[in-house]
Amino acid sequence: MSLTHMQIKELLDEGRCHECEGVGPDHVCVHIAAIAELPTRFGHFHIVGFYNNKDYKDHAAIVKGDIYGGEDVPVRLHSECLTGDAFGSLRCDCRDQLEAALTAIGKMDKGILLYMRQEGRGIGLTNKIRAYGLQDYGYDTVDANLALGFRDDEREYSIAAHMLFSLKVKSIRLMTNNPKKITDLSQHGVVVNGRIPHVIPPNQYNLFYLQTKAAKSGHLIDLEGKLHLPEQGDRPHIEGMAPEIVENIQDL
């Protein structure tokens, strides 16, 4: 089953006239602007285009199956990465994560990938290239962002939360290794009923990047980039992890 023509019409009609108080402190209001079928090498999907009153960027949802009113819908939040997604950069695992998520969702009865226009963890393409330049001189990905005057991660997920509300999703299981995404979505009212690990094996160019994400950003991966086994389901604590990240993990 996929979205029916009637469901698509209802979503588009509501998008055209939608007004609300918004989500989060910035009162982000999201509208569905367009829906179309999207056959891909990963499966047959619908693509949903959104616009919003915060960043005015075109975010999208890749939808598999009938998610209208769905509960425990598998969801992947993927932030745009031009260098990885389009050019195949080996400095990150973004393209591998994107393709692995679409492959997995394509085999499911239902699922969603939210493609968020938050390049470089929210600092933008040019600043990401500046950060790459610093990394060429030995900075890790976190220290490079800090040196440029940014936080480790400038992303936030009020837009993503409203996108899920607009799609009439009642609850999700989030495909992620990043506890911040779970915490942020939950704070914006999304019911997150579980986590699906999404770890990609490293290559020689991104191993240090993945190690840094685990050690400094609290991502739930080990230093070899392997999946946590079920018997490793206790709350992890990695030396050097920020205290607030530890607290967030303990609350999951």
N, C-alpha and C positions, 0 to 999 in steps of 0.2 A: 504493500500500500504506500502511496505517496500523497502529497497534498492534493486535494480534490479541487476542481475548478471553482466550486462554491467556496471552499476555504480560502483559496487565493483571492477571489473577488472580495470576500469579507475583510481579509487582511489589507488589501489595497484600498477599499472604501474607507476603512477605519484610519489608514495612514493619511489619506487625503484631508480628513477633518480632525485628526487627533490633536488634542490639547490636554496638557496635564500640568501638575505642579512640578514635575520633573523629579529626577533622582539625584541624591547627594547634595552637598552644600552649594554646588553650582546650578542646581535645578535643571539638570540636563534632560531635555525632551527630544526623543527620537521618533522619526516618522519612517514608515516603510514607503519607499518611493517606486520600486519596481520589482517584479518577480518574473523569472523565466526558467525554462528547462535548461539544464546544463549537463549534457553527456560528456564524460571525461574518460581518460584511460584508467581512472580509479573506480568508476561506477557512474550510474545515472543519478544526477542530483537536480535540485532546484537551486538557483542562486537568487538571493534576496538583497536588494540594494537599499541602504538606509542613508538618511541625512539627519543632522542634529544641530542644535543651537549652541553647541560648545566649541568644537573645532572646525565645523562646517566641512569636514572631510567625508568622502564616500567610503563608508565601511560596508562590509558585505557578510552575509551568512551563506554557507554552503550547506544545504539541507538534504538529508536522506530520509525518505519515508514520511509517515504521518506523525509529525511532532506536535500537532495542534492539540493543546490540552495535555501534552505528554508528561509523564512522571518518570524520574530517574533517567532522563534522556542523556546519553553520552555526549559530552560537549568538549571540544578543544578550542581554546583561545590561542590564536596564532597572531603574533605581531609582525607586521610587514618587515621584510628584510630584502631589499633590492639586491644587495651583493650576494646573498645566499640563495634566495628564492629564484631569482632570474639569472644570475651570472654563475651560480654554482660555486661560490666561494667556499673554501675549506677551512676558513678561519673560525667558523661557527658551525652549529649543527642544525641551523634553521631550515634549510631545504629538506634535509633528511627527516626532520620532525614534521614538516608540512606533508611530505609524501607519505610518511608512515601513518599519520593521522587520517589522511584521505583514504588510504588503502584500507585501514581498519574500519572506518566508518562506512566505506563502500560495501563492506561485507556484512554490515549490521542491518537489522530491520529498520532502525531509525537512529539518527545522530545528527549533530550539527558541528560545523567548524566555523567559528567567527573569525573573519580575517580583518584584523584591526590595523588601521593606518597609523602605527606608532613606531616608526622606523628608529632603529638604534636604541631600543628600550626607552623611547620617548624623546630623544635628544635631536632627532632629525638626521638626514643622510649626510650633510656636510660635516656636522659635528661628529658623526660616527667615523667618518674618514679621518678627521683630526685625531680621534681617539685611537684609530688604527695606527696613525703615525707615531703616537706616543708608545703604543705597544711594540712597535718596531725597535724602540730604544729601551725595552725592558719593563715597561709598566704592565700590570695586569689590567683586565677589563674594568675592574672596579676603580682602581687608582687612576686610570686614565680618565674616567668620567669625573671623578672628584677633582682632578687637576684642571679640568675644563670648567669647573664651577657648577657641575651638576651633582645630583645624588646618584647613588649606585644605579637606581632604577627610577625613571621619571614617569613610568606608566601608571595609569589608574583605570578603573574598570566600571565607572558609572555608565558610560555609553554601552559597554557590553551587557551590563545588567538590564538596561532598558531594552536593548535589542531582544534579549530573551523574553522579557515581558511582552514585547510587541508580537512575538511569535507564539504567544499563549502557552509557553512552557511553564509547567508548575514546579518541577524540581529537576535537578541534573545530577549526573556523576561526572566530575571534572577530570579530563585527561591532562594531567600535569605532574611536574616534579616540583613545582614552585608553591609553597604554602601561602605566600603572599596573595596569590590569585584567589585561593579559597577564602582567605580572611576578607579580602576586599569585596569580592562578590557577595559574601554573606552579610557584610556590613551594609550593602546596598539592597538587601532584601531577597536575594536569590537563595533558594533552598538547595544547599549542596549536600547530597546524601551519601557521597562517597568519592574516592579518588581512584583514578585509573593511572598507574605509573606509565610514563612515556619517556623512557631513557633510550638514547641512541648511542651505539658503540662509538668511541672516539677514533679520530685519525691523528696522524702525527702533527697536524697543524692546529687542531682544536683541543688537544688533551689538556693543555694548561688552562685554556678558557673554561673547560668543563670543571676542572679541579677548583678553579677560582669561584665558579658559581656554587659549588658544593660548600667550600670552606668559608666563603665570605657572604654569600647571598642566601644560604640556607636551603638550596635546592636538594631534593631528596634523591641524590645519586651518590654512589660510592666513588672513590677516586679512580676506579678502573672503568667507570661508565657502564657498570652492569646493573641489571634490574635487582631491586631488593626482593629477596625471596619471601614467601608468606611468613616463614618463621623469623624473619627479620622485621616484622611489622611493628616492633616497639618504637617509641618516639626516638629518632636519631639525635645525637648531639655530636657535632664535629668541632674539634678544637679550632678556636678562632671565630666561631659563629656569634653574631651579634646577639646580645641579651634579648632584645625585642623579638628577634626571629625565634629564639628558643621558646619564649612565652607563647608566641603564636602557634608553634608546633604542638606544645603541650595542651593547648586549647582545642585541637582538632578532634 
